């Protein structure tokens, strides 16, 4: 298991464009959910791109220490 900053750096080394923080990606996911609930207006390509915050969270989930993941 690793710390939040270590995991962010590891995923950046694996190809993510930056060493994201968990809070940033959770906030991005929450914002996307809000947009979808109001009615998503972009095309499928934008939707796929917008899902990257969720995909990052999925990858980071098993790498984080238990105290970071509720």
N, C-alpha and C positions, 0 to 999 in steps of 0.2 A: 504494500500500500504506500501511497505517496501523499504529499501535501498538495494543496490547491495550486500553488505556484509551480511546483515540480510537474504536476500533471498538465498544466497549461503549456509549459515549455516542451514537454514530451510530445504532446499532440501537434505543436507547431513543427517540431522536427519530423513528424509523420506526415506533414503536408498542409496542415491548417495555416491560414495566412497570418495569424498572430497568436500569441499566448493569451488566450481569453481567460477571464476570471469567471468562476461559476456564477456569481451574482449577475454579471453582465449577460450571460447566456440565458439565465432564468428570466431576467427582465425582458430580453428580446423575445423569448418564448411566450411570456405572458402578454406582451404587446401584440404578437401575431395572433394569439387566441382571441384577444379583444377585437382585432380587425375582422377575423373570420366570423365571430359572433354577430358583428354588425353587417356583414355581407362582403365577402372578399371580391374585389373588382378587377384584380389583375389576371393575366393569363397563366396558363399552366407552367410556363418557364419561370415566371416570377415566383409562383407558389413553390416550385421545387427549390429555387434559390432561397426563399424565405424559410424553408424548413431546415436550413443548415444549423440554426441554433438548437433545434431539437436533436439533430444528428450528433452534434458536438456533445450535448448532455448525455446522450446514449453511450457514446464512447468513453466519456469520463467517469461514468457511474461506477464501474467496477474497479477503477484505478484509485479512487479517493479513499482516504482514511474514513473510518466509521463516524468520527465526530463531525465531519463535513456533510455526510449524507444522512439525513434524518431517517 
